[in-house]
Every structure is written in C-alpha cells, then in structure tokens.
Amino acid sequence: MFSPLTILTYLCLFAAQVLSMLGTGLATVALGLVAAMVLWPRPDVEEIEHLHARLPPRHAHLGDARPDPTGSIRHSHAFVIDELHRRWPR
C-alpha cells in the first residue's frame, strides 16, 4: 500500500497544512475574545460618583458631598436623569 506520508516532502506539507489550520483557529478565537472584552458593555453600578460645579455647598441635594480639588462638589447616589442631572456622567 502506498502512503504519501512516508515521503518527507509530503509529510512536511501535511504538517504545515495542519499547523496553519490550528493557528488560524487559535487566532480567530483570540481575536474574538479581544473584541468581546472591548465591545461588551460594562455592568451598571447602583451609585455613580459625580461632580456638581454649579450648586451651592449647602444645597439639599448634596447630603454626603465632599469638596473636590477643583472646587466642585463631589458626591454619589443612585443616578437619575432630572433637572440636576441632565445627562449621563462619563
């Protein structure tokens, strides 16, 4: 019986073919994992720390507030969109 894998050239070509298929598969899995880590949304947190630059220091909204080095007032709470929070913080 004739076996092409007994010839060194054919054996090397076969090994190269198998390795290239394995390498392509592993590269595809790795790129998929990287894309998922970058593009997958991060979990929402219950409370968001944020700044209020235009509120007076004793405003009723700022119960647990502390001053920020920039002069703004930093605090955290469950976030809502209202007249004091017009957009989602970054």
C-alpha positions as CSV (number, residue, x, y, z in Angstrom):
1,M,0.0,0.0,0.0
2,F,1.3,3.4,-1.0
3,S,1.3,6.0,1.9
4,P,2.2,9.6,0.8
5,L,3.2,10.4,4.4
6,T,6.2,8.2,4.1
7,I,7.7,10.7,1.7
8,L,9.4,13.6,3.7
9,T,8.2,16.3,1.3
10,Y,4.6,15.3,1.6
11,L,4.9,14.8,5.4
12,C,6.2,18.4,5.7
13,L,3.4,19.8,3.5
14,F,0.8,17.9,5.6
15,A,2.3,19.1,8.8
16,A,2.3,22.7,7.5
17,Q,-1.3,22.4,6.5
18,V,-2.4,21.1,9.9
19,L,-0.4,23.8,11.8
20,S,-1.8,26.6,9.6
21,M,-5.4,25.4,10.3
22,L,-4.7,25.2,14.0
23,G,-3.0,28.6,14.0
24,T,-5.9,30.2,12.1
25,G,-8.4,28.7,14.5
26,L,-6.5,29.9,17.6
27,A,-6.1,33.4,16.1
28,T,-9.8,33.6,15.4
29,V,-10.6,32.6,19.0
30,A,-8.1,35.1,20.3
31,L,-9.4,38.0,18.2
32,G,-13.0,37.1,19.2
33,L,-12.0,37.3,22.9
34,V,-10.3,40.6,22.4
35,A,-13.3,42.0,20.5
36,A,-15.7,40.8,23.3
37,M,-13.6,42.4,26.0
38,V,-13.5,45.7,24.2
39,L,-17.1,45.9,22.8
40,W,-19.0,44.1,25.6
41,P,-20.9,46.7,27.7
42,R,-19.7,47.2,31.3
43,P,-22.1,46.4,34.1
44,D,-24.1,49.3,35.5
45,V,-23.4,50.3,39.1
46,E,-26.0,51.2,41.6
47,E,-24.4,54.5,42.6
48,I,-22.4,56.9,40.5
49,E,-19.9,59.4,41.9
50,H,-20.1,62.7,40.1
51,L,-19.5,66.4,40.4
52,H,-21.8,69.4,40.8
53,A,-19.9,72.6,39.8
54,R,-22.9,75.0,39.9
55,L,-24.7,74.0,43.1
56,P,-24.2,75.9,46.4
57,P,-22.4,73.9,49.1
58,R,-25.4,73.6,51.4
59,H,-27.9,72.6,48.7
60,A,-30.4,69.9,49.9
61,H,-29.2,67.5,47.1
62,L,-25.7,67.4,48.4
63,G,-26.2,65.3,51.6
64,D,-23.0,63.3,51.5
65,A,-21.0,65.7,49.5
66,R,-17.3,66.5,49.8
67,P,-15.2,69.1,48.2
68,D,-13.1,68.2,45.1
69,P,-9.6,69.7,44.5
70,T,-11.1,71.6,41.5
71,G,-13.5,73.5,43.7
72,S,-16.5,71.4,42.6
73,I,-18.6,69.3,44.9
74,R,-18.4,65.5,44.6
75,H,-21.0,63.0,45.8
76,S,-22.7,59.8,44.9
77,H,-26.2,58.4,44.8
78,A,-28.5,56.2,42.6
79,F,-28.4,58.1,39.4
80,V,-31.5,59.5,37.7
81,I,-32.0,62.0,34.8
82,D,-33.7,65.1,36.3
83,E,-33.2,68.9,36.5
84,L,-29.9,68.5,38.4
85,H,-28.6,65.6,36.2
86,R,-29.4,66.4,32.6
87,R,-27.1,63.8,31.0
88,W,-25.4,60.5,32.0
89,P,-22.0,61.1,33.5
90,R,-18.9,59.8,31.7
